[in-house]
Amino acid sequence: MIRIDPKTTACVTIDMHRGHLDPDVATLPLPAERCGPVIERSAKLFDALRKRRVPIVHVVTEYRDPDEIKANPFWRGEPGDNRPRMRQGAFTHNLVGSRGTEIIPDLLRDGDHVVRGKKRYSPYLGTDLLFLLKSRLGVGTLILAGINTTSCVLCCAFESTNLDFKVVIASDAVDTMDGPEMHRFALDLMGRTVGWPMTNDEIAQALAA
């Protein structure tokens, strides 16, 4: 089992906002029956990490207007594309000022850090996340949580490894709108290539070690 030093570790949460996790307002929703359980498991992990003084950094997607979303050729699509039905809310997703940009209240506490303005799968592109992690918090290990395992969490894991962070994927605190099979595949892929998928209990043991 690997060891996690709480003094040099931060937890980065990706897009754990209402835009994915609140079925009443979400524009790109996780299936409703999966929202509550992943929020509950994540809250337990974050509270345990806070007790060990591990900083929690929430990264939130925000767009000024739909044109910022449509500027991406893949998201914009081509004539005749049969885009997945679950992605049809993309052009109204997390516009500045919308309720979708609100972090789930059960996951946010005073003292947490919030990085806003993420516009693509990468949490580093166009944000000050790297500056915060390296220059202010001085961490070398990241525990990743969030939505979606198959896109934004996956991208963060690869980029963080390329930046020479030690990467742990909190397997109890991630999920995807792309379904259980793709979720399992993404966790397996990350475990084979960029980091260590670990349950809440395994993370607690690694911190204690």
N, C-alpha and C positions, 0 to 999 in steps of 0.2 A: 504494500500500500504506500502511496506517495504521502509526503508530509506537506502541510500547508501552514506557513508561518503567518499568523494574523497580523503581525507588525508590518509585513510587506505585501499585504493582499487587499484588494478591493473587489466588491461585487458590482458588476455592471449589468443593469437590467435594460433590456431592449424592448421598447414599445409596449410596456405594460400599462396601457392607457385604455380609456373607454372605447376608443376607436376599434379595438380588437376584443375587449373583454367585458363590455357592457352591452348585452343583447338589445337593450332598449334604444341605444343610440349608435351602435357600432356600424361603420360603413364597410369594413372588411372583418366580419365577425368570426371568432372561433365558435364552433357549435355550442349552443347555449348550455348543454349539459356538461360541457368540459370547462366552462369559465369558472364556476365556483370552486371546483376541486383544485385547479392549478393556482388560483388566487390563494386559497387556504394553505396549500403546501408552500407556496412562495413566502407568504407572510410568516410562517413558522421559521423558515430558513433565514429570512432577513432579520427577524427578532433575535435569533440565536447568534447571527453574525454581529449585530450591533452590541450584544453583551460582551463580545470579544473585541470590541472597538474596531471592527472591520468596516470601513466606509462603504456606504451604498450609493451608487451613482446611477441615476435614472436617465436614460436617453430617450427622447421623445421626438417622433416625426411631426413636422409642421410644414405646411406649404402656404405661401402668400395667396395663391390663387390656382385654379386648375391648370393654367398654362405651365406652371412649374412641374406639374406631373406629366403633362402631355409632351414636354420637351424630350422625354426619353423615348427613343424609337420603338423599343419593345413594348412598353406600356401603352404607347399610342396605337400600336398595331398597324396592320395593313388592310386594305379593302378585302373583304372575304374571310378575314380571320375568324375562326370559331373560338373566341377567347373563353376560358373557363368561367362558368356562371358565377362562381364565388368571388371573382375579381371585378365584377361589374360595378362595384361601388368605388372603384379606384379614383375616379376623377372628382369625387367629393370627399375623399378621405383626409381627415385631419387638417382641414383648413384652419388658419390662425383664428382663434376666437371661438371655434366650435367646441362642443362638449367632448368630442372625441379626443381632443388633446389633453384632457384632464387625466393625470395619473390615478389609477385605482386607489381610493382613499386608504384601504386596509394595508396598502404596500408602502405608503409614504409617511415618513416621520420627520419631525424637526431635526435638523442636523444632516439629513440626507443631501446629496448634491444632485442638481438637475441640469442636464444638458439638453437644450432645445434646438430645433432647426435642422434635425436630420432629414434629408430629402431623398436619399437613395438607400439601398441595402446597407451600405457602409456606415457605421456610426462615427467614423473618423472624418469622412469627406465633408468639408465645409463646417466642421464643428471644432470646439476647443477641447474635445475629449482627451486627445493624446497629451496636450499641455497639462490638463488637470491631473491625469494619471501619473505622468512622468515628473513634471516640474513642481506640482503642489503636493500631491499625495506620496510621491516617491515609491510607488509600488512596482513589483516585478511579477506578481501573480494575479490573475483575474479569474473570478468565479462568474460565469455567464448565466444569466437567466433571461426569459422573455419569450416573445412571439415574433416571428415564426421560426421554429426549429429549422425549417427547410429553406429559409431565405436570409432574413436579417441576422439571426443568431449564427447561422452557418457562415455567413460572410464575416461577421465579427470574429468568429473563432479563427478563421483562416488568416485574416489580416492581423489579428493580435499575435498569432504565432510568427508571422512574417516580421513583426516588430520585436520579436524575441521576448514576449511575455510567456510565462508559464500559464497554460489555459486549462481550467476546469469547467466542465459544462454541468450545471446543476440539473440533473435529469428529471428531478421531481418538480422543477420550477420552469420548465419549458414545454411548449406545445405548438401545434400548427393547425391552421385551417385546411391543410392539404390532406388530412386524414392520418389514422394510426400507422398505416404501413409506411407512408413517407416519413412520418415522425421517427419511427424506429430506424429506417434507412439512414436518415440524417444523423442520428445519434451514433450509429455504427460507423458511418463515414468519418465523423469527427474523431471518434475513438481510435480509428485506424491511422489517422493522418495528422491531427493537430493538437489533440488534448485528451483529457481524461473525463468521460462522463461518470458522474458520481451522484448517488442518492443523498438526501439530507443526512441520513445516519452516517454514511461513509464520509461526508464532508466533516461532520462533527468529530468522527474518529481521527481524521487526518489533522484537524486543528489541535486536538488533544495530544496527538503524537509529537 
